[in-house]
Amino acid sequence: MSSGHECSWNPDIEASRPFTKQYIESLRVKIQLLESQIGQLRTGTSTQSAEAQSRATFDQETLDRSQNPAYFSSDSLHDLLTPLPASATDQLTPTAPYLPGFHPTTPLAGFPYQYIFEIDLSTPFDHQTLEIQASLSCPWNRYLPNLGQVELSRIDHDQILSQYFNSGTGWLSGLVPVRFLCGLVSSLGHRTAHPTIQSTHYTSLLHCSLLAFASSLSENPLIRARDTRDKFVTQAKEWLFDQFSDFHPTLLPTLTLLALYHHSVGEENTSYMYLGMGIRATKAMSGSADFPAYAWYNWSIYAQEVFFALESGRPCEMPTPKIPIEYIEEHSSDQSSIIAESFVYSCKLSVVANRININGLSNTSHVDSLQAELDSWYSSLPDRLFVKIHVGHMHCHVLCLHMCYWSITLRLYLPLYRQARSKGQSSEPNDEFQETRFAKVCNHATEKLIQLFSGFNKHFGSRSLPRYLLQAIVICSDALILERDQSPDAAIVRGKTQEGIDLCISILKVAGETWPHAVHLAEQVKIKARTAVA
């Protein structure tokens, strides 16, 4: 029997896709649609009454359309998810933001975009909540570029967004999911929507820049390909100068996403150029009317510049923002509120990190002063930002926060520990006491870091490690190599530290799938480990 539709199943591509939660959810959606189609075939009827249609009529067309929805019928889900042609973006004009029959009774700004794999598609459109209806009706790809032969389905698109917000790569971005997703629904459905000037926390320029970078996390190899990602970044850059002439708060995260994109494809100089543009933009935007949003993203640029400068061994080129950063209580989603709160404390931690870079680590009194600041920061953490026993239940940004804390602790004490060891056996009791103290702090920090790296790798995957924490893995391995080589007669200690060194190397190699220079870092660690043994 021919249904008039060609099968789009590609066993080679599907077989290579890992069985992640998002992939399984996408299969669940397809299964629901197929089961409904089978039910129709069994009835032997070719037409149905309007009443039957409202009870979730799905056919092969519906299955095809589940890969790329634009608008949804207000009468049923019969016209759900029609495949859009390559010129789909030309058809999605501002003249019809929602189909007749959808009249939300509350402001659209309050409706966050819902991922398609989290929606029960067996429920008729009219029986869905207004929040779900707004998402189903949202022309999500309205301003996304034409990808040529590559089809960006709604499932693929939503998985990329979900993976970005739930992975470490979004750490320090300042992007809060609920704000971005509410802006996506309200902006793209607005009659006067514009690619660059939309809601406070969303523009299509930001959307496109996010996809350019985060597509590297996609399970679809065609979307993950460099050529596809280049199309997103090219479209974003075409709009970029519009925001320079008319500043919008989202210009700042847009520039950092473009910086991360270029770093992820091995173009480090171009990456730093875009981060530098972000730093200059913070100065130009100081008179922005949207002060809270400007302040929020201003801190994001600062934190990223601090950790990049610390890694590069150069001074930070951006002064500490004068506007205090605090957690904003308005975030309604648990995930979004944790992301927002961990961002705030990450920014506060970056201030301490910058002081390490400014003042150096020339003496113990300076280290003690910075340690006091770290202690104060740590004691101020709210309960939900502490790492619990069950790491898998923690948001990855919380783990990133603690990786950062313990790597800064290592930066404080490792140089002094090395200096003390290089002097050899000291006759001064105080020197011996200080060496023992430095060793204990460093060993404790590496133990914590190895636990965090291992937990992150197990539950989130090292591909999604943030770029700014790769150096934390390197400094941890340096401390482990020192500990291993200072314990020549302790086989158990040497074995344990070697396991930690091997873990650091393997994590860097996997992270190299997202950050190419991580592979080079892994080779450097491997060489240092061999040289030290020799």
C-alpha positions, 0 to 999 in steps of 0.5 A, spaced: 500 500 500 502 506 498 500 512 502 503 517 497 509 519 501 516 517 501 520 514 507 525 518 510 528 513 514 536 513 514 538 506 517 545 509 517 544 515 520 539 513 525 544 507 527 549 512 529 545 516 534 546 514 541 540 513 545 539 519 549 533 521 553 532 526 547 532 521 542 528 516 545 523 522 546 523 523 539 522 516 538 516 516 543 513 522 538 513 518 532 511 511 535 504 515 538 503 518 531 504 511 527 500 507 532 494 512 531 495 511 523 495 504 524 488 505 528 485 508 522 487 503 517 484 498 521 477 502 521 478 502 514 475 509 513 478 514 509 474 520 512 472 521 519 467 526 522 469 533 525 468 530 532 473 524 530 478 528 528 478 532 534 480 526 538 487 526 535 487 524 527 494 522 525 496 520 518 502 519 515 502 526 513 502 528 520 508 523 521 512 527 516 510 533 519 512 532 526 519 533 524 518 541 522 512 544 524 510 551 523 503 553 524 498 548 528 490 548 526 486 550 531 481 545 530 485 539 531 492 536 530 491 533 523 495 539 520 500 538 525 508 539 523 508 539 515 515 539 512 517 546 510 520 547 504 527 550 503 524 556 502 520 556 509 523 562 512 520 566 506 513 563 507 513 565 515 511 572 514 509 577 520 502 577 517 499 571 520 503 570 527 498 565 529 492 561 526 485 564 527 482 561 533 488 562 538 486 567 542 491 567 549 487 570 555 494 572 558 500 575 555 504 571 551 511 573 554 508 569 560 508 563 555 515 559 555 517 555 548 515 548 550 520 543 547 516 538 542 518 532 545 515 534 552 508 535 549 503 530 549 501 530 541 496 525 542 492 530 545 488 535 540 490 542 539 484 545 542 484 541 549 492 543 550 493 548 555 494 555 552 501 555 554 502 548 549 498 552 544 502 558 544 508 553 543 505 549 537 503 555 534 510 558 534 513 559 528 520 557 531 524 557 524 521 564 522 528 567 521 533 561 521 537 560 515 536 556 509 540 550 510 540 547 503 539 539 503 540 539 511 533 539 514 533 542 521 527 538 524 523 541 530 525 535 534 533 537 532 532 544 534 529 543 540 534 538 542 539 543 541 536 548 545 535 543 551 542 540 550 545 547 551 541 549 557 542 543 560 550 542 559 556 546 561 557 549 555 552 555 557 556 556 563 557 563 564 553 565 558 548 569 563 542 566 558 536 564 563 532 559 559 525 561 561 527 568 559 530 566 552 524 561 551 518 566 553 522 571 548 522 566 543 514 565 543 512 572 544 517 575 539 516 570 533 509 571 533 509 578 533 506 582 527 512 587 527 517 582 529 524 583 527 531 579 527 535 583 531 530 588 535 525 583 539 524 582 546 529 584 552 532 577 552 531 574 545 532 576 538 533 572 532 540 574 532 541 571 538 537 565 537 542 564 530 548 565 534 546 560 539 545 555 534 551 556 530 555 554 537 550 549 540 549 545 534 556 542 535 552 538 541 547 535 536 546 528 535 545 529 528 551 529 524 549 533 518 547 538 523 553 538 527 557 539 520 561 545 520 558 547 513 551 547 517 554 551 523 557 556 518 550 557 515 547 559 522 554 564 523 553 567 516 546 569 518 548 572 525 553 576 522 549 579 517 544 582 522 550 583 527 551 590 525 544 592 526 545 591 533 551 595 533 548 601 530 542 600 535 544 597 542 540 591 545 542 587 551 542 581 547 548 583 543 553 581 549 551 574 549 551 574 542 558 576 541 560 571 546 556 565 543 560 567 536 567 567 540 565 560 543 563 558 536 570 560 533 574 557 538 570 551 537 572 550 530 579 552 532 579 559 530 582 562 537 584 569 534 577 570 531 574 568 538 578 573 542 576 578 537 569 577 538 570 577 546 574 583 545 568 586 541 564 584 547 568 588 552 568 594 548 560 593 547 559 593 554 563 600 555 558 603 549 552 600 552 553 603 559 547 608 557 543 603 555 535 604 557 534 597 559 539 597 565 537 591 569 539 586 562 545 590 561 548 589 568 546 582 567 550 581 561 555 585 562 557 581 568 557 575 563 562 578 559 567 580 565 567 573 568 568 570 561 574 575 560 577 574 567 577 566 566 580 567 559 585 572 561 587 567 567 588 561 563 592 566 558 597 569 563 595 576 561 591 581 565 584 582 564 582 587 560 575 589 563 574 593 569 570 589 575 563 592 573 560 597 578 553 594 578 552 589 583 550 582 581 544 579 585 539 573 584 533 576 581 527 572 584 522 573 578 525 566 575 519 561 575 522 555 573 526 551 578 532 549 572 532 557 570 532 559 577 538 554 579 542 557 572 541 564 574 543 563 581 549 559 579 551 564 574 551 570 580 555 566 584 560 564 578 560 572 577 562 573 584 567 568 584 570 571 578 572 577 582 576 573 587 580 569 581 581 576 577 585 578 584 589 572 583 591 575 576 592 582 578 596 581 584 600 574 583 602 569 588 608 572 591 607 571 598 603 567 603 600 573 606 597 575 600 595 567 599 591 568 606 588 574 604 585 571 598 583 564 601 579 569 606 575 571 600 574 564 598 572 562 604 567 568 605 564 566 598 563 559 599 560 560 606 555 565 602 552 559 598 545 557 598 544 550 600 541 548 593 548 550 590 552 545 594 554 539 591 550 533 594 552 526 594 548 524 588 551 528 583 546 526 578 541 530 581 545 536 581 545 541 575 551 541 571 552 549 572 553 547 580 558 542 578 562 547 574 561 552 579 565 548 584 570 546 579 572 553 578 572 554 586 577 548 587 581 550 581 582 557 584 584 554 590 589 550 586 592 556 583 593 559 590 597 554 593 600 550 588 606 555 586 607 555 593 607 548 594 612 547 588 617 553 591 617 549 598 619 542 595 624 545 590 628 548 596 629 541 599 629 538 606 628 545 610 631 546 617 626 551 619 620 548 622 616 553 620 618 552 613 616 544 614 609 546 617 608 551 611 610 545 606 605 540 609 600 545 609 600 547 602 601 539 600 594 538 604 590 543 601 593 541 594 591 534 595 584 535 598 583 540 592 585 535 587 581 529 590 575 534 590 576 536 582 577 528 580 570 527 584 567 533 580 570 531 573 568 524 574 561 525 576 560 531 570 563 526 565 558 520 567 552 524 568 553 530 562 559 527 558 565 531 557 563 534 550 559 539 554 564 541 559 565 549 558 571 552 555 573 556 561 574 550 565 579 546 561 585 549 564 582 547 571 583 540 568 590 541 566 592 544 573 589 539 577 593 534 573 599 538 574 598 537 582 597 530 581 603 529 577 607 533 583 603 529 588 605 522 585 612 524 584 613 526 591 611 519 593 616 514 590 615 509 596 607 509 596 605 505 591 597 506 593 598 513 593 602 513 586 597 508 583 591 513 585 594 519 583 596 516 576 589 514 575 587 521 576 592 523 571 589 518 566 582 521 567 584 528 566 587 526 559 581 522 557 576 527 559 580 532 555 580 528 549 573 527 549 572 535 550 576 535 544 570 534 540 567 540 542 574 544 543 579 542 538 585 545 543 583 540 548 586 535 544 593 539 544 592 540 552 591 532 553 598 531 549 601 536 553 599 533 560 601 526 557 608 529 555 609 532 562 607 526 566 612 522 562 617 527 563 616 527 570 617 520 571 623 519 567 
